[in-house]
């Protein structure tokens, strides 16, 4: 498990996350001037001269050498042939984007359009006055994004900075649960247990899974619960301990109690051998995942927002190893803090900014419109009809050859498409497993699993586990941020020490030391800053209630889309 921090922000199945992308075959993608996305096609009599711009693109190291590079391939050429500008793409390593971005801006080589998911990077550039306001550009040169802003003013609110000007482009996401808990129901049945509804019951079930030989091999070789890496973070949410801030009496306050309850629970698990004693060294959770797949863990908290990927990467491998295994999702058990909904996907996500040094910002704005247009999204998402997809018997697009599609399209266009696509608006029956995998004998199973995932965690009668999504949390001033980060690490070390030290060092001792460290690390100033931020922004910031409003609307949309299965 990573040291605790208080605040963080299939063949066919693989297509579940990729089939919304697009494909391209041995032939080059062809543009269609008569239906140019965003209405950017010029008259044949007076073609508009395309201006030069630079646009960043993530390099994930997955583009096949046969396809070129992430900056130069059939799809970047297609964008240049059919779009409103001549684009030079600038590769940014996905694993550590800040390093390359800092070098580009410091050297005067910043891309005109920076596409970047991390708010911290964009916020730093804003503080350094490296960004260009986009209000006038949208008004003068945009049709697509201007319409999106007019119809969804939340995008303007979230993209506006402290000076009152709009700086960031964003998108509206289809909301899915990002965390959850899997449990072996065959073990529950064998031991005559019911799924745990409270944290007390969670402990008892985990203990039984450890001590009562649920796999029936006569050996004490099972663990009740996974507690490594993201499994620990998910379990923290159950106790309301994933964030150190909560609203109490209409104020944002620091909360110690959930931390105490969570670490007391984990210490009890550790002391009684219910979790792997080497959890702390399993920093990326790979051992715990493998133990679950091998049939040696009964309760598996996870972080994964793709139901089909959960099925493909966890449950199918488990059933291959243990054919009799049966697994389901369980809602978060109730703790002293309550019974929560897990993290939901960010409904309003800002993804792009224009650099202050851009020489042709009008062309950048037209490129954004082109990239966000429905026909561009579709082409980058599905590729060439007859080469990468076909219209199946249900009237929806279906990938023809998964390997060809992955190599020639989705590995190339992944970020080019998704960072500008408002999936909340484009989500349709094509995105349902039943339609997507029309030729797959398991399509009904896929659909049932997909719905089980949604029905278990999109239960909005429960409170949200966080103040807001991590990308919308307030950002401390630099000096306070440094103090907070250092205090969080030191306090996290104390909590972990308490978990593994038995009677030599208790959770109560860790709490006393943690409070002392916090006060010596500008704790009061940090608390005061958060209180003021909440008082000033509680009616303006995107908070949990807004996330629920988006989720409710999408639940209704989903019901209507799903009617097409019947």
Phi and psi in degrees as a GROMACS rama.xvg file:
@    title "Ramachandran Plot"
@    xaxis  label "Phi"
@    yaxis  label "Psi"
@TYPE xy
-63.7073  147.369  UNK-2
-57.0685  135.214  UNK-3
-59.1372  130.005  UNK-4
-117.464  144.744  UNK-5
-75.0233  -36.8117  UNK-6
-135.655  135.048  UNK-7
-136.437  61.2931  UNK-8
-36.009  -68.2355  UNK-11
-69.4219  -34.384  UNK-12
-64.8225  -34.8623  UNK-13
-58.3472  -28.4645  UNK-14
-69.8453  -14.6276  UNK-15
-59.644  -37.2945  UNK-16
-94.9475  -16.2284  UNK-17
-104.551  -20.3721  UNK-18
-69.099  -11.9051  UNK-19
-83.8622  -2.16732  UNK-20
-90.4076  -159.338  UNK-21
-143.264  169.609  UNK-22
-128.059  162.784  UNK-23
-151.36  141.178  UNK-24
-102.755  -154.108  UNK-25
-68.1393  -27.5126  UNK-26
-78.2937  155.579  UNK-27
-74.1211  146.33  UNK-28
-61.9497  139.901  UNK-29
-111.441  134.518  UNK-30
-84.0656  162.372  UNK-31
-128.164  99.1302  UNK-32
-61.7308  -28.1174  UNK-33
-71.4056  -19.9911  UNK-34
-130.125  39.3477  UNK-35
-58.264  127.92  UNK-36
-54.2478  135.051  UNK-37
79.7764  4.32457  UNK-38
66.0148  32.6773  UNK-39
-93  -3.97459  UNK-40
-64.0692  139.232  UNK-41
-94.3926  159.161  UNK-42
-65.5129  141.452  UNK-43
-64.4672  -27.278  UNK-44
-76.3088  -31.0344  UNK-45
-140.666  73.2256  UNK-46
-62.7621  137.514  UNK-47
-80.1307  132.225  UNK-48
-69.991  126.723  UNK-49
-78.5383  132.673  UNK-50
-86.9153  155.989  UNK-51
-84.51  134.55  UNK-52
-141.008  162.312  UNK-53
-119.234  139.616  UNK-54
-134.752  131.496  UNK-55
-76.051  154.44  UNK-56
-149.745  135.342  UNK-57
-65.4938  138.444  UNK-58
-107.268  106.461  UNK-59
-94.9193  1.03971  UNK-60
70.7229  26.7006  UNK-61
-116.895  -1.74758  UNK-62
-74.3805  127.346  UNK-63
-63.3841  137.052  UNK-64
-55.0009  -30.1961  UNK-65
-66.6698  -21.9079  UNK-66
-93.4558  -7.06133  UNK-67
106.907  -138.396  UNK-68
-125.404  171.255  UNK-69
-65.3841  -24.7516  UNK-70
-87.9528  -20.9627  UNK-71
-143.007  100.309  UNK-72
-154.961  -177.074  UNK-73
-60.9673  -29.4678  UNK-74
-84.8514  -33.0359  UNK-75
-66.6591  -34.6242  UNK-76
-67.6664  -39.7623  UNK-77
-61.6573  -41.4944  UNK-78
-62.1005  -39.4571  UNK-79
-71.8331  -36.4154  UNK-80
-70.8663  -33.957  UNK-81
-108.923  -14.1509  UNK-82
-88.4944  179.125  UNK-83
-89.2326  -0.388413  UNK-84
-142.056  161.633  UNK-85
-94.7252  114.725  UNK-86
-108.158  129.751  UNK-87
-102.085  119.854  UNK-88
-88.1115  139.62  UNK-89
-114.11  117.169  UNK-90
-75.1396  132.622  UNK-91
-121.064  119.072  UNK-92
-56.3996  129.447  UNK-93
-69.4557  -29.5965  UNK-94
-71.2491  -32.0266  UNK-95
-146.831  71.1815  UNK-96
-65.3498  -33.3641  UNK-97
-57.7484  -40.1287  UNK-98
-60.7428  -49.0894  UNK-99
-68.4653  -40.8008  UNK-100
-62.1379  -43.2412  UNK-101
-60.0545  -41.7435  UNK-102
-64.5879  -42.8606  UNK-103
-62.7124  -44.5868  UNK-104
-71.676  -37.7274  UNK-105
-67.7678  -29.384  UNK-106
-93.0249  2.11557  UNK-107
77.744  18.4589  UNK-108
-113.377  27.7083  UNK-109
-60.7054  138.695  UNK-110
-64.97  146.413  UNK-111
-62.0819  -40.452  UNK-112
-118.978  116.533  UNK-113
-101.683  119.871  UNK-114
-102.492  116.188  UNK-115
-150.669  127.877  UNK-116
-74.6175  -34.5728  UNK-117
-74.6451  117.397  UNK-118
-60.0817  -34.5628  UNK-119
-59.7268  -37.8234  UNK-120
-68.4335  -46.983  UNK-121
-65.5505  -39.3062  UNK-122
-63.2814  -40.0941  UNK-123
-63.5153  -42.4293  UNK-124
-63.9569  -37.24  UNK-125
-63.5352  -46.5402  UNK-126
-59.8467  -31.9823  UNK-127
-86.229  4.27505  UNK-128
60.0259  36.9385  UNK-129
-94.4097  -0.961706  UNK-130
-113.264  157.443  UNK-131
-106.896  132.035  UNK-132
-62.2616  147.267  UNK-133
-117.128  3.94491  UNK-134
-52.3958  -53.1737  UNK-135
-67.4722  -36.2858  UNK-136
-62.7844  -43.0128  UNK-137
-62.4553  -44.163  UNK-138
-65.7263  -39.6873  UNK-139
-87.2367  -36.815  UNK-140
-119.717  -5.41835  UNK-141
-105.186  144.737  UNK-142
-119.047  -47.651  UNK-143
-68.669  -54.7392  UNK-144
-70.9125  -32.9161  UNK-145
-60.9118  -42.8945  UNK-146
-64.1327  -40.8253  UNK-147
-62.543  -41.3151  UNK-148
-65.7462  -43.794  UNK-149
-62.8021  -38.1398  UNK-150
-85.1027  -16.7526  UNK-151
-137.133  75.2484  UNK-152
-60.0386  -16.5617  UNK-153
-60.2464  -29.8106  UNK-154
-64.5548  -38.7715  UNK-155
-68.7833  -40.622  UNK-156
-61.7343  -46.3108  UNK-157
-72.7573  -31.3469  UNK-158
-84.843  -3.32946  UNK-159
-88.6151  136.324  UNK-160
-95.9815  -177.619  UNK-161
-60.1534  -25.8  UNK-162
-82.8981  3.36257  UNK-163
84.7278  4.62977  UNK-164
-105.04  151.819  UNK-165
-83.8778  126.925  UNK-166
-122.674  -27.6218  UNK-167
-111.804  139.418  UNK-168
-88.1689  145.717  UNK-169
-142.393  -178.16  UNK-170
-144.544  163.313  UNK-171
-107.94  120.74  UNK-172
-96.6593  148.106  UNK-173
-72.3095  124.144  UNK-174
-85.2414  127.778  UNK-175
-133.151  152.36  UNK-176
-64.209  136.137  UNK-177
-100.159  -15.2639  UNK-178
-137.233  164.848  UNK-179
-179.96  -174.208  UNK-180
-134.429  126.342  UNK-181
-98.8363  144.152  UNK-182
-137.811  144.356  UNK-183
-77.7165  103.277  UNK-184
-74.3333  -25.4134  UNK-185
-66.803  -33.2773  UNK-186
-69.872  -39.9367  UNK-187
-57.803  -45.6688  UNK-188
-64.1466  -44.9841  UNK-189
-61.1354  -37.902  UNK-190
-95.0388  5.97935  UNK-191
57.5574  48.8059  UNK-192
-117.455  160.091  UNK-193
-108.651  158.911  UNK-194
-61.1467  135.921  UNK-195
-68.6479  132.547  UNK-196
-107.346  -12.6561  UNK-197
-130.518  165.294  UNK-198
-69.014  -28.4291  UNK-199
-64.1251  -44.5638  UNK-200
-67.6434  -33.9655  UNK-201
-59.6328  -42.9497  UNK-202
-63.6787  -46.2162  UNK-203
-64.6335  -41.0196  UNK-204
-66.0776  -42.7458  UNK-205
-61.9034  -39.9172  UNK-206
-64.5898  -43.4753  UNK-207
-63.0288  -39.3342  UNK-208
-64.0487  -25.668  UNK-209
-85.2173  -41.4087  UNK-210
-99.3453  -17.4225  UNK-211
-109.29  26.1147  UNK-212
47.8815  59.8399  UNK-213
-66.0426  -23.2243  UNK-214
-88.9768  -4.33637  UNK-215
67.9919  25.5056  UNK-216
-97.9104  4.77766  UNK-217
77.6197  5.48673  UNK-218
-120.824  149.854  UNK-219
-89.0649  80.3604  UNK-220
-133.163  24.5799  UNK-221
-118.5  154.223  UNK-222
-115.105  143.561  UNK-223
-72.6314  -33.2732  UNK-224
-148.761  139.924  UNK-225
-86.7023  140.338  UNK-226
-140.255  24.3006  UNK-227
-100.425  142.411  UNK-228
50.8664  -120.825  UNK-229
-67.6432  -22.2261  UNK-230
-60.8286  -39.8298  UNK-231
-66.9434  -41.8014  UNK-232
-62.7568  -40.2846  UNK-233
-64.7891  -42.9119  UNK-234
-63.9489  -33.8742  UNK-235
-59.6179  -38.4484  UNK-236
-61.8415  -35.6107  UNK-237
-56.0824  -35.9341  UNK-238
-94.4274  3.82034  UNK-239
68.7364  25.5108  UNK-240
-109.495  5.71989  UNK-241
-70.7031  -31.7016  UNK-242
-117.609  145.683  UNK-243
-86.058  -3.97862  UNK-244
-108.921  140.125  UNK-245
-148.054  159.426  UNK-246
-89.7166  125.517  UNK-247
-138.604  127.454  UNK-248
52.8489  40.8147  UNK-249
63.5644  25.1294  UNK-250
-129.657  148.715  UNK-251
-87.7282  117.592  UNK-252
-128.902  158.767  UNK-253
-76.4781  135.245  UNK-254
-124.239  116.316  UNK-255
-90.3475  -30.187  UNK-256
-58.2733  -44.7269  UNK-257
-61.8395  -33.7666  UNK-258
-63.3651  -43.033  UNK-259
-63.6599  -46.5844  UNK-260
-63.4824  -44.7523  UNK-261
-62.5184  -49.2948  UNK-262
-71.5979  -28.3749  UNK-263
-63.9416  -42.1253  UNK-264
-62.3235  -48.082  UNK-265
-65.7875  -38.7707  UNK-266
-60.9214  -41.1538  UNK-267
-64.0734  -40.973  UNK-268
-60.9085  -44.7416  UNK-269
-67.1237  -47.9099  UNK-270
-60.0124  -30.621  UNK-271
-101.787  12.6541  UNK-272
68.0675  25.6951  UNK-273
-86.5849  -17.9303  UNK-274
-121.169  160.662  UNK-275
-62.5101  123.175  UNK-276
-67.9444  -13.5385  UNK-277
-96.5004  20.5007  UNK-278
-57.538  -33.7678  UNK-279
-67.2416  -24.9105  UNK-280
-89.0652  -10.1245  UNK-281
-87.8971  68.2097  UNK-282
-70.56  -24.7129  UNK-283
-106.266  5.11079  UNK-284
75.5645  8.37483  UNK-285
-67.0195  -36.2422  UNK-286
-68.1271  -44.0392  UNK-287
-61.8427  -41.1062  UNK-288
-60.8191  -44.7938  UNK-289
-66.2532  -38.3846  UNK-290
-61.2628  -40.3323  UNK-291
-64.5671  -46.3123  UNK-292
-62.6998  -31.735  UNK-293
-83.4455  1.56244  UNK-294
83.2991  25.8655  UNK-295
-113.561  3.01882  UNK-296
-129.257  134.254  UNK-297
-93.344  -29.2304  UNK-298
-127.972  122.312  UNK-299
-126.667  95.7071  UNK-300
-69.868  139.623  UNK-301
-140.396  166.223  UNK-302
-122.564  112.491  UNK-303
-171.018  120.34  UNK-304
-91.1919  -0.340771  UNK-305
-109.359  105.452  UNK-306
-56.869  -40.9743  UNK-307
-69.2592  -32.3073  UNK-308
-71.0094  -34.4942  UNK-309
-60.3993  -43.8187  UNK-310
-63.8702  -45.5811  UNK-311
-73.0177  -38.1314  UNK-312
-95.047  -17.3875  UNK-313
-119.948  -54.8943  UNK-314
-79.2603  -44.1848  UNK-315
-60.194  -45.3363  UNK-316
-62.6205  -37.9623  UNK-317
-59.8902  -46.921  UNK-318
-70.4559  -24.5825  UNK-319
-67.5155  -39.6713  UNK-320
-80.4079  -36.338  UNK-321
-131.045  85.5694  UNK-322
-55.1526  -28.8234  UNK-323
-83.4469  -3.64972  UNK-324
-64.5827  142.193  UNK-325
-134.623  134.779  UNK-326
-135.402  146.657  UNK-327
-145.167  170.592  UNK-328
-86.3701  149.148  UNK-329
-125.318  143.979  UNK-330
-61.8927  159.854  UNK-331
-58.1484  127.305  UNK-332
-63.5211  153.173  UNK-333
-78.3385  129.694  UNK-334
-109.564  -174.5  UNK-335
-62.1823  -26.8989  UNK-336
-81.4738  -16.3635  UNK-337
129.317  -175.38  UNK-338
-113.718  118.746  UNK-339
-108.282  161.869  UNK-340
-88.4852  136.017  UNK-341
-70.7634  175.29  UNK-342
-51.4212  130.882  UNK-343
-106.396  154.553  UNK-344
-59.4812  150.44  UNK-345
-67.0676  115.46  UNK-346
-73.7107  -29.0729  UNK-347
-125.054  107.238  UNK-348
-120.991  122.605  UNK-349
-88.1496  134.76  UNK-350
-133.706  -8.67311  UNK-351
-150.459  149.741  UNK-352
-141.021  157.771  UNK-353
-103.669  131.418  UNK-354
-70.6951  146.315  UNK-355
-62.5105  -21.7189  UNK-356
-88.8286  1.17885  UNK-357
-59.4364  128.203  UNK-358
-86.339  -25.6106  UNK-359
-127.818  64.4001  UNK-360
-62.4911  -26.7911  UNK-361
-63.2376  -39.9287  UNK-362
-68.8706  -33.9849  UNK-363
-62.8908  -44.276  UNK-364
-62.7241  -41.6694  UNK-365
-66.3776  -34.8299  UNK-366
-64.584  -42.3627  UNK-367
-58.7797  -46.3156  UNK-368
-58.3512  -45.8224  UNK-369
-60.2679  -45.9887  UNK-370
-66.394  -31.5965  UNK-371
-86.7354  -9.46053  UNK-372
-69.3858  148.138  UNK-373
-57.7357  -42.0673  UNK-374
-69.3932  -34.569  UNK-375
-67.0809  -47.1228  UNK-376
-55.6881  -43.9202  UNK-377
-64.4284  -44.9426  UNK-378
-66.1665  -45.0921  UNK-379
-68.0704  -19.4743  UNK-380
-89.7555  -35.4601  UNK-381
-122.851  -16.6989  UNK-382
79.5305  -138.183  UNK-383
-99.2947  124.119  UNK-384
-64.2672  134.818  UNK-385
89.1426  -17.0788  UNK-386
-108.517  -47.3227  UNK-387
-114.325  -25.8749  UNK-388
-143.364  162.325  UNK-389
-135.276  162.584  UNK-390
-89.3881  116.705  UNK-391
-85.5286  -174.35  UNK-392
-65.9855  -17.7397  UNK-393
-93.1158  2.64961  UNK-394
81.8932  19.397  UNK-395
-123.409  162.697  UNK-396
-73.7864  138.648  UNK-397
-135.019  130.375  UNK-398
-63.6285  134.735  UNK-399
-81.0763  -50.2991  UNK-400
-133.021  110.9  UNK-401
-59.8723  -43.5638  UNK-402
-67.6178  -41.844  UNK-403
-64.3741  -44.3473  UNK-404
-60.2059  -44.8069  UNK-405
-62.9615  -46.7919  UNK-406
-67.9703  -43.5619  UNK-407
-93.8372  -13.5221  UNK-408
-130.869  -69.9159  UNK-409
-63.1948  -34.0935  UNK-410
-67.101  -21.9894  UNK-411
-95.7461  -44.7583  UNK-412
-94.0229  1.71801  UNK-413
-46.1469  -58.789  UNK-414
-82.3409  -31.1022  UNK-415
-57.0965  -34.0308  UNK-416
-92.9435  -52.3014  UNK-417
-68.9813  -27.843  UNK-418
-74.4999  -10.8874  UNK-419
-120.324  6.75381  UNK-420
-102.385  119.872  UNK-421
-82.379  87.051  UNK-422
-64.1883  -21.9955  UNK-423
-62.4183  -28.3956  UNK-424
-92.3132  -32.877  UNK-425
-90.9678  -11.21  UNK-426
-58.107  131.266  UNK-427
-147.897  -175.216  UNK-428
-61.6831  -22.7866  UNK-429
-61.3454  -22.9968  UNK-430
-87.185  -6.4666  UNK-431
-81.7969  137.711  UNK-432
-54.5431  -36.7147  UNK-433
-58.6252  -39.5441  UNK-434
-86.6642  -38.5511  UNK-435
-63.9539  -38.3938  UNK-436
-109.486  48.3347  UNK-437
-55.0141  -36.3521  UNK-438
-86.4087  -2.04211  UNK-439
-91.5089  128.701  UNK-440
-61.0369  -18.3207  UNK-441
-95.4441  11.58  UNK-442
-59.4989  -38.0292  UNK-443
-68.7962  -36.9416  UNK-444
-62.5562  -43.6442  UNK-445
-59.336  -45.1405  UNK-446
-63.7318  -42.7261  UNK-447
-62.2075  -40.7272  UNK-448
-67.2051  -41.7766  UNK-449
-58.9965  -44.7015  UNK-450
-69.9054  -36.7394  UNK-451
-59.9919  -41.2775  UNK-452
-60.524  -49.2363  UNK-453
-63.418  -47.2819  UNK-454
-65.4146  -29.8211  UNK-455
-73.5277  -38.9549  UNK-456
-112.706  -15.6556  UNK-457
-91.1948  56.5908  UNK-458
-106.411  89.3161  UNK-459
-83.0475  10.5082  UNK-460
-81.5416  -6.94137  UNK-461
-99.5191  155.879  UNK-462
-72.0621  155.295  UNK-463
-75.7553  148.332  UNK-464
-79.6035  -10.507  UNK-465
-131.671  167.833  UNK-466
-64.5524  -42.3627  UNK-467
-164.701  -174.99  UNK-468
-71.1352  154.832  UNK-469
-58.9784  -32.9878  UNK-470
-74.247  -10.5293  UNK-471
-111.309  6.31475  UNK-472
-68.3021  146.303  UNK-473
-64.1071  147.083  UNK-474
-104.747  119.204  UNK-475
-65.5903  152.38  UNK-476
-57.4234  155.741  UNK-477
-52.801  -48.9246  UNK-478
-65.3551  -42.4716  UNK-479
-68.7354  -34.6401  UNK-480
-62.9329  -41.3088  UNK-481
-64.1786  -44.2779  UNK-482
-61.6199  -43.6941  UNK-483
-64.5565  -43.6729  UNK-484
-61.6893  -44.6244  UNK-485
-65.2666  -40.442  UNK-486
-66.1956  -42.2313  UNK-487
-58.5864  -42.6986  UNK-488
-65.4193  -46.6656  UNK-489
-62.7242  -42.2076  UNK-490
-68.9212  -37.9936  UNK-491
-59.8515  -38.6311  UNK-492
-63.3636  -37.8873  UNK-493
-65.7782  -43.7341  UNK-494
-60.7279  -43.1849  UNK-495
-67.1465  -38.3069  UNK-496
-58.9897  -41.5203  UNK-497
-64.372  -37.3294  UNK-498
-63.5536  -40.7368  UNK-499
-100.903  2.2221  UNK-500
-100.596  4.8474  UNK-501
59.5671  -139.429  UNK-502
-78.3954  -8.84884  UNK-503
-70.6739  -27.0072  UNK-504
-150.217  113.871  UNK-505
-96.1344  167.967  UNK-506
-63.4329  -35.5046  UNK-507
-64.7625  -40.0052  UNK-508
-64.7585  -41.1189  UNK-509
-62.6122  -40.4605  UNK-510
-60.9684  -45.9464  UNK-511
-61.0118  -44.7373  UNK-512
-68.1044  -36.4856  UNK-513
-63.4264  -44.6899  UNK-514
-61.6622  -37.6227  UNK-515
-65.7813  -44.843  UNK-516
-61.7088  -41.8465  UNK-517
-61.0318  -46.1485  UNK-518
-64.7615  -34.1122  UNK-519
-79.6223  -6.68196  UNK-520
-113.555  40.554  UNK-521
63.4298  28.2219  UNK-522
-56.254  -45.6857  UNK-523
-64.0486  -41.2695  UNK-524
-63.8444  -37.9288  UNK-525
-66.3958  -42.2424  UNK-526
-64.3776  -44.116  UNK-527
-62.5838  -39.0402  UNK-528
-63.3847  -44.0422  UNK-529
-66.2296  -39.3407  UNK-530
-59.9713  -44.9053  UNK-531
-67.4335  -41.2917  UNK-532
-58.3914  -44.944  UNK-533
-66.4196  -41.6866  UNK-534
-61.483  -39.593  UNK-535
-79.884  -24.7326  UNK-536
-122.413  0.654249  UNK-537
-61.8027  -24.297  UNK-538
-97.2855  -2.2018  UNK-539
-117.607  -34.4632  UNK-540
-73.8015  158.175  UNK-541
-82.3286  111.145  UNK-542
-117.787  -175.052  UNK-543
-55.2308  -39.9198  UNK-544
-60.4915  -37.1992  UNK-545
-67.1498  -40.0924  UNK-546
-60.0768  -42.1998  UNK-547
-64.326  -38.8453  UNK-548
-61.1  -43.9314  UNK-549
-63.0701  -44.4374  UNK-550
-62.4043  -41.8101  UNK-551
-61.3414  -43.969  UNK-552
-63.2274  -39.2636  UNK-553
-72.5991  -32.8148  UNK-554
-60.4668  -41.5353  UNK-555
-66.6598  -40.9684  UNK-556
-62.3289  -40.883  UNK-557
-63.4539  -40.2192  UNK-558
-58.4319  -41.6939  UNK-559
-68.9397  -41.7444  UNK-560
-63.7539  -41.3202  UNK-561
-68.2995  -20.8476  UNK-562
-59.0646  -23.4845  UNK-563
-73.2809  -11.8508  UNK-564
-74.2028  -32.6804  UNK-565
